[in-house]
Amino acid sequence: MLHLKNYADTEDIFQTVFLKYALSSVEFENREHEKAWLIRVTINACKDLLKSFFRKRTVSIDQVINQPAPAAQDHRDVLEAVLSLPKKYKDVVYLHFYEGYTAPQISKILGKNVNTVYTLLTRSKKILKTKLGGDEYEE
């Protein structure tokens, strides 16, 4: 509980550690060795949970409550325009502008050539500019 600061996560770790204990084939020298093993496995499980991808990509409900109001109509228009793009453009635009990935990173994620990603970004910007009406939305 001291590491995780969350009762539900603490229960999950407790269950995980005792499942490892039950399935383990480790032979303990004495009760102290067994206790030390349980503590070490528990600490490692807590560390693994704290640095997991899921935990880094989520926020607590307390932070969500303090979020600003929904996006202005202009931003909704842009999002709707992005979502209306063909898939090959939509994926690249989303990864670049909404998730913050660079073109080389996107090329690895999508398995495309870096120059292809740059081309798709350029073409999608032209399409969006046409859909949204001009220079108003340029970077």
N, C-alpha and C positions, 0 to 999 in steps of 0.2 A: 504494500500500500504506500510505503514511503517513496518508492521509485516511480510508481505509475500514477499516483494521486487520483485513482479512479477505481471505484469498487467493482464495477463490472469487469474491467481488465484484470484486476487482481484475482477475481474468481476464475477467469479463463486461464491465467498463468498457474494458479493452484491446481486446476484440473489437468493442465498439460504436464506439469511436473510430476504429479502422482501417477499419471498414465505412463510417463517415461520410467518412473520407479517400478511400477508393476510389470512393465515389459522388459526391464533391464536384466541383463545376465551378470551384472557386476557382483562380485563376492566381496562383501565388506569385512574388514579385519575386526572391527568392533563397532559399538554404537556411535562413538565419536566420528569414526570414518564415515559411517552412514549419514550422520547429521551434516558433516562437512560436505558430502556429496550432494545432499538435498539443497543446502544453502547455495552451493556453487551453481547447480543446475537452475535454481530459481533466479539467481542474479543474471545468469546468461540469458534465460528466457525473457526476463524483463528488458534487458538491453536490446535483444533482438526485436521485441515488440516496439520499443521506443524509436528504433531506427528503421522500422519497416516502411515500405512505400505507402501503404494504406494510411498509416498514422501521419506521415508527412503531408499527405494530400487531403487531409480532412481538417475541419475546424470544429471547435466546441460550439454548443448551442448558445453559450454566452456571447461569443463573438458574432454570431449570426444575428442576434437580437439587436446589436448595436450597428448593424449595417445601414448604410444610407438608403434613401428611397429608391424605388425601381428606376431603371434607366429612363432617360428622357426619350420622347418620341423619335428624335433624330437617331438615337442609338438603336432603337427598335427597328427603324427603317433599314439601317445598315445591316443589322443582324438578319432581318428577313431577306435582304438582297443577297447576303452571303449564303444563307441556307437555300436560296433558289438557284444557286450556281450548279452546274454539272458536278458530279462527284469528284472528278479529277481535279477541278479547281477548288471546290469547297474544302477538301481535305487539306490542301496546301495552304489556303488562306487561313483556315482555322488554326492549324498548327503554328503558322508564322505570327499572325496578329493576335490571336487569343491566348495561345499557350506560350508564345515567346521563343519558339525554336528558330534556329538559324537555318539557312538553306542546306548546308552540309548535314546538319542533324536531321532535317526532314528527309533528305535523300536516303539516309540510313534507315529511318523509320519506315518509309514507304518503299524502299528498295528501288529507287529511281536514281538516274544520273543527276548530279548536282546542277548541271546546265539545264536539264529538263525542269527541275524545280524552279530555277530562275525564270525560265520561259513561262511556266504555268502561272507563276506569281505576276509577271508582267501582263499576260493575257487576262488574268482574272481582274487585275486593277482596271484594265480598259473596259471590261464588261461591267464592272461595278460603277465605274465613272459614268457610263452610258445610262445604266439603270437608275442611278441616284441623281443624275442631272448635273453634270459639270464638275467644276473645280472645288466646290464647297467641301468635299470630303477628302481632299488630298492631304498627304502627310505633311 
